[in-house]
């Protein structure tokens, strides 16, 4: 099993006029697996029905925001950890920092060591160029 990549040309970031261009590999032709298809795969590998798997996943999805907003990290052992992160405006003094200075929140995912190990040996092949 191999993952296809393509070559893309990018200018140097932050350089006026683009600066020097370099070529980079980028994964291409990615396929999306929807939840129904995932549940069908899990059903075939377990004693649970597709409906049971789907019910558990939908319940998990609906509980995630509540847990994250309660300042919990969610550790799905073997998969990784979900947590809420905030960023904001910098201030000159500690006293100036208030909740109003928080400008953005995001959900971070830190994969487990096991998951990182599992994908570390991924093989890559160059996608064929299609002239249009």
Residue pairs with C-beta under 8 A, 6 or more apart in sequence:
1 123
2 122
2 123
2 124
2 125
3 27
3 122
3 123
3 124
3 125
4 27
4 28
4 29
4 124
4 125
4 126
4 127
5 25
5 26
5 27
5 28
5 124
5 125
5 126
5 127
6 25
6 26
6 28
6 126
6 127
7 23
7 24
7 25
7 26
7 126
8 23
8 24
8 25
8 26
9 21
9 22
9 23
9 24
10 21
10 22
10 23
10 24
11 18
11 19
11 20
11 21
12 18
12 19
12 20
12 21
12 22
25 124
28 127
29 127
35 54
35 57
36 50
36 54
38 57
39 50
39 53
39 54
39 57
40 50
42 48
42 50
42 53
43 49
43 50
43 53
46 53
48 56
64 74
64 82
67 74
68 74
68 82
68 83
68 84
68 107
69 84
71 84
73 81
73 82
73 83
74 81
74 82
74 83
75 81
76 82
77 112
78 112
78 114
78 115
79 111
79 112
79 115
80 109
80 110
80 111
80 112
80 115
81 109
81 110
81 112
82 107
82 108
82 109
83 107
83 108
83 110
84 105
84 106
84 107
84 108
85 105
85 106
85 107
85 108
86 102
86 104
86 105
87 102
87 103
87 104
87 105
87 106
88 97
88 101
88 102
88 103
88 104
89 101
89 103
91 97
91 101
